[in-house]
Amino acid sequence: MSSAEAPVQVERDGRVMTVRLVNPPHNFMTRPMVVGLADVVAGLAEDSTIRAVIITGGIEGKFITHYDVAEILAGAEGLSAEVGPRAAGATLAAAAGLERVPGLGDALRRTPASGVLALREIHDLFLAMNRLDKVLIAAIGGTAMGGGCELALACDMRVMAIGAGEIGLPEALIGIQPGAGGTQRLAHAVGPARALEMILEGEGLDAEQAVAAGLATRAVPADRLMDEARTIAERMARRSPHSVLGAKRSIYFGATARLPAGLAEERRWFLSGGSTSQARDGLAAYAAQVEELGRAPVDDPDAAAAWRDGRVRDLGGES
């Protein structure tokens, strides 16, 4: 794969790094993107020359629409039967233990356990981002629903383009719950009551609403998005790495002292919920919507509006 086709593309300019995430045409998040971003974050942990990082979509007018539903569905279908939260916790713990056995991790990813491993992988990535001594700024130039919202929440600051799309967690509309840290980080950003309402309603916020709720740092015209993100990044790059690290560790891991425990609870319920027939039906129905939209002509205004708005029909139904 050439650098131009890589899902994670990196540019350096002085003490600021820009990371562009690329998966045309709709910029869904996928495991290769997660792995590529994890490699970048691991490198940043050892790099004292970079002080601030901008994370943005590498396709004009897009951030991360959401995580690839086909991958989530494949992970859910890898579970042979419905599992409760207690059994899901045991499954996750067992998979994590096996993954640490030399040479076994790659083999496990070729089995039905791959979805379980991917869930922990994305949690580990976002926690690693929280532990960096650099300031991470999400420059959101398009829809950021589901996994896109969770990625933005894992950044330290969020700048949104006005009129470019919404941010939110719509998973409940297809019968599952957020699984990449959304329940924890959204509650930290907007408060538990507002977060619960947003998650249960599958609500998306535009740029101005996101700022008012405390979910976004600021809203700017679309043509100023990257300039604004760059201005913030250059200002943050002047901060002492020690002070950045101290502030991030104190807030992310000291203010509640329960984020890793909360993420573990989220993993159990996400895995348990994804194993139900209701969730699989919802995921399959939404995947069919995605496929149908993907077949629409690129100039189809209805299809364009659907991708731009990031909205899904309520497919959760009743069991």
VOGU-3710 file (C-alpha; in Angstrom, 3 decimals, decimal comma):
1> mssaeapvqv> 0,000/0,000/0,000  1,439/3,378/-0,981  1,652/6,202/1,543  -1,097/8,016/-0,368  -3,422/5,032/0,188  -2,519/4,444/3,838  -5,445/4,900/6,246  -3,264/6,989/8,568  -1,168/9,761/7,002  1,230/11,924/8,979
11> erdgrvmtvr> 2,693/15,378/8,360  5,219/17,179/10,570  5,684/20,914/10,728  7,941/22,073/13,523  6,560/20,870/16,836  3,104/20,112/15,414  2,051/16,834/13,805  -1,074/16,495/11,657  -2,610/13,021/11,397  -5,115/12,490/8,587
21> lvnpphnfmt> -7,411/9,462/8,633  -8,361/8,239/5,172  -10,869/5,575/4,144  -12,808/6,703/1,042  -15,515/7,199/0,183  -17,277/7,566/3,556  -14,327/7,589/5,974  -15,486/4,792/8,225  -13,120/3,793/11,019  -11,668/0,294/10,556
31> rpmvvgladv> -9,218/-1,944/12,376  -6,341/-1,075/9,967  -6,973/2,583/10,803  -6,928/1,801/14,539  -3,687/-0,172/14,172  -2,089/2,588/12,121  -3,092/5,252/14,633  -1,815/3,072/17,492  1,570/2,873/15,757  1,660/6,665/15,449
41> vaglaedsti> 0,738/7,120/19,119  3,393/4,609/20,195  5,975/6,580/18,219  4,810/9,851/19,743  5,349/8,450/23,232  9,080/8,309/22,418  9,268/11,549/20,401  10,183/14,691/22,343  10,219/16,893/19,236  6,424/16,866/18,763
51> raviitggie> 4,398/18,823/21,318  0,912/18,976/19,766  -1,058/16,755/17,375  -4,018/17,551/15,119  -6,211/14,571/14,198  -8,565/15,111/11,276  -10,257/13,390/8,369  -8,206/13,052/5,218  -11,213/13,403/2,912  -12,687/16,823/2,178
61> gkfithydva> -15,717/17,545/4,335  -15,402/14,364/6,431  -14,066/13,447/9,867  -14,940/9,840/10,810  -18,539/9,031/9,863  -18,645/6,108/12,324  -16,949/2,756/12,885  -17,409/0,310/10,005  -20,666/-1,463/10,886  -19,686/-4,492/8,805
71> eilagaegls> -16,706/-5,067/11,133  -18,894/-4,748/14,228  -21,427/-7,162/12,744  -18,679/-9,667/11,922  -17,469/-9,471/15,516  -20,996/-9,997/16,839  -21,526/-12,970/14,545  -18,286/-14,481/15,861  -20,053/-15,113/19,182  -21,716/-18,514/19,042
81> aevgpraaga> -24,504/-17,570/21,455  -25,873/-14,706/23,498  -23,738/-13,897/26,521  -24,618/-11,966/29,662  -22,430/-9,182/31,087  -20,723/-11,539/33,571  -19,843/-14,061/30,851  -18,783/-11,210/28,541  -16,358/-9,996/31,200  -14,882/-13,482/31,527
91> tlaaaagler> -14,590/-13,773/27,736  -12,759/-10,457/27,513  -10,376/-11,400/30,318  -9,623/-14,782/28,744  -8,980/-13,249/25,320  -6,662/-10,649/26,842  -4,691/-13,390/28,604  -4,350/-15,492/25,457  -3,287/-12,457/23,427  -0,272/-12,035/25,682
101> vpglgdalrr> 0,994/-15,513/24,832  3,872/-15,071/22,307  2,763/-15,810/18,765  -0,880/-16,358/19,706  -2,242/-12,833/19,210  -2,108/-12,897/15,405  -3,633/-16,368/15,316  -6,521/-15,268/17,519  -7,312/-12,444/15,096  -8,101/-15,066/12,471
111> tpasgvlalr> -10,724/-16,650/14,746  -14,157/-15,524/16,031  -12,275/-13,911/18,955  -11,088/-11,111/16,643  -14,010/-8,851/17,548  -13,261/-9,232/21,258  -9,603/-8,312/20,718  -10,493/-5,332/18,541  -12,661/-3,906/21,327  -9,786/-3,893/23,800
121> eihdlflamn> -7,413/-2,631/21,086  -9,389/0,570/20,557  -9,727/1,148/24,314  -5,975/0,715/24,717  -5,344/3,160/21,859  -7,545/5,882/23,328  -6,029/5,419/26,798  -2,557/5,723/25,234  -3,672/9,013/23,684  -4,748/10,218/27,129
131> rldkvliaai> -1,310/9,295/28,527  0,724/11,259/25,960  2,597/14,388/27,053  1,278/16,145/23,930  -1,996/17,989/23,383  -4,268/16,215/20,877  -6,751/18,352/18,947  -9,585/16,848/16,903  -10,330/19,015/13,857  -13,845/17,853/12,983
141> ggtamgggce> -14,745/18,835/9,434  -17,660/16,467/8,962  -19,886/13,919/10,658  -18,450/12,345/13,829  -20,986/9,769/14,954  -20,321/6,554/16,896  -16,620/5,710/16,684  -15,911/9,129/15,185  -17,365/10,800/18,277  -15,429/8,423/20,534
151> lalacdmrvm> -12,169/9,240/18,750  -12,871/12,955/19,141  -13,650/12,448/22,836  -10,290/10,700/23,281  -8,590/13,899/22,071  -7,936/16,743/24,495  -9,683/19,466/22,496  -12,327/19,409/19,756  -12,807/22,063/17,070  -15,873/21,634/14,835
161> aigageiglp> -16,689/23,155/11,457  -20,051/24,918/11,406  -22,585/23,259/9,133  -20,341/20,297/8,325  -22,153/17,550/10,229  -23,092/16,320/13,674  -21,350/14,621/16,570  -22,976/11,990/18,754  -23,459/8,356/19,699  -26,390/6,750/17,814
171> ealigiqpga> -25,639/3,103/18,677  -28,843/2,632/20,696  -30,818/3,146/17,496  -29,504/-0,171/16,157  -29,763/-2,116/19,388  -26,260/-1,798/20,869  -24,463/0,724/23,076  -21,265/2,716/22,522  -18,259/0,424/22,815  -15,126/2,525/22,249
181> ggtqrlahav> -15,210/4,597/25,415  -18,217/6,749/24,541  -20,238/6,043/27,680  -17,361/7,119/29,905  -15,896/10,062/28,034  -19,210/11,614/26,989  -20,330/11,537/30,636  -17,072/13,260/31,616  -17,555/15,903/28,905  -21,234/16,833/29,288
191> gparalemil> -22,262/15,261/32,594  -23,923/11,892/33,271  -27,533/13,011/32,877  -27,008/14,754/29,531  -24,796/11,901/28,295  -27,433/9,298/29,141  -30,111/11,306/27,334  -27,925/11,751/24,254  -27,034/8,046/24,122  -30,589/6,763/24,613
201> egegldaeqa> -31,998/9,230/22,073  -29,160/8,596/19,611  -28,898/12,379/19,484  -26,413/14,241/17,297  -25,335/17,830/17,959  -24,242/20,388/15,394  -21,136/22,488/16,033  -22,832/25,273/17,998  -24,877/22,800/20,062  -21,762/20,748/20,795
211> vaaglatrav> -19,951/23,828/22,109  -22,943/24,796/24,258  -23,066/21,265/25,711  -19,328/21,214/26,443  -18,664/18,456/23,920  -16,678/20,685/21,526  -14,100/23,334/22,388  -15,186/25,765/19,699  -17,134/26,069/16,446  -15,615/27,829/13,435
221> padrlmdear> -16,502/28,310/9,750  -15,501/25,276/7,698  -12,888/27,199/5,710  -11,128/28,178/8,949  -11,158/24,763/10,623  -7,559/23,710/9,999  -6,206/27,233/10,556  -7,943/27,372/13,933  -6,727/23,891/14,871  -3,217/24,864/13,836
231> tiaermarrs> -3,326/28,067/15,895  -4,379/26,099/18,980  -1,757/23,424/18,308  1,053/25,971/18,014  -0,045/27,586/21,258  -0,231/24,228/23,035  3,187/23,254/21,615  4,678/25,985/23,810  3,480/24,242/26,967  5,923/22,210/29,022
241> phsvlgakrs> 5,515/18,487/28,292  5,668/17,907/32,036  2,785/20,294/32,702  0,758/18,779/29,840  1,339/15,265/31,130  0,585/16,253/34,708  -2,654/17,989/33,763  -3,825/15,124/31,564  -2,973/12,408/34,083  -4,587/14,375/36,922
251> iyfgatarlp> -7,810/14,982/34,994  -8,173/11,725/33,068  -6,959/9,352/35,774  -7,183/11,378/38,985  -10,434/13,339/38,831  -12,491/10,144/38,903  -9,788/7,481/39,301  -12,166/5,058/37,583  -11,824/5,509/33,798  -10,111/2,126/33,182
261> aglaeerrwf> -12,692/0,419/35,413  -15,482/2,233/33,597  -14,070/1,152/30,244  -13,950/-2,448/31,444  -17,633/-2,213/32,395  -18,452/-0,714/29,001  -16,635/-3,567/27,224  -18,643/-6,193/29,113  -21,985/-4,637/28,197  -21,017/-3,887/24,594
271> lsggstsqar> -19,927/-7,487/24,028  -23,000/-8,837/25,800  -25,369/-6,579/23,874  -23,708/-7,313/20,546  -24,279/-11,037/21,045  -28,092/-10,710/21,037  -30,205/-11,488/17,990  -31,816/-8,056/18,308  -28,462/-6,323/17,997  -27,362/-8,519/15,091
281> dglaayaaqv> -30,625/-7,762/13,279  -30,128/-4,036/13,875  -26,531/-4,130/12,704  -27,451/-6,151/9,613  -30,301/-3,763/8,754  -28,018/-0,760/9,091  -25,279/-2,458/7,074  -27,894/-2,941/4,352  -28,680/0,785/4,504  -24,978/1,547/4,135
291> eelgrapvdd> -24,705/-0,777/1,140  -27,759/0,802/-0,487  -26,380/4,304/-0,002  -23,031/3,136/-1,339  -24,708/2,117/-4,602  -26,335/5,540/-5,028  -24,795/7,921/-7,578  -22,289/10,274/-5,996  -24,450/13,262/-7,013  -27,660/11,831/-5,487
301> pdaaaawrdg> -28,792/14,646/-3,115  -30,702/12,298/-0,782  -27,731/9,971/-0,381  -25,385/12,914/0,107  -27,654/14,303/2,840  -27,773/10,921/4,571  -23,980/10,675/4,710  -23,586/14,310/5,698  -26,086/14,107/8,547  -24,903/10,730/9,782
311> rvrdlgges> -28,434/9,831/10,805  -29,792/6,328/11,043  -33,340/5,068/11,362  -34,260/3,691/14,776  -33,615/-0,010/14,187  -33,345/-1,064/17,814  -36,943/-2,213/18,089  -38,153/-4,372/20,933  -37,037/-7,884/21,839
//
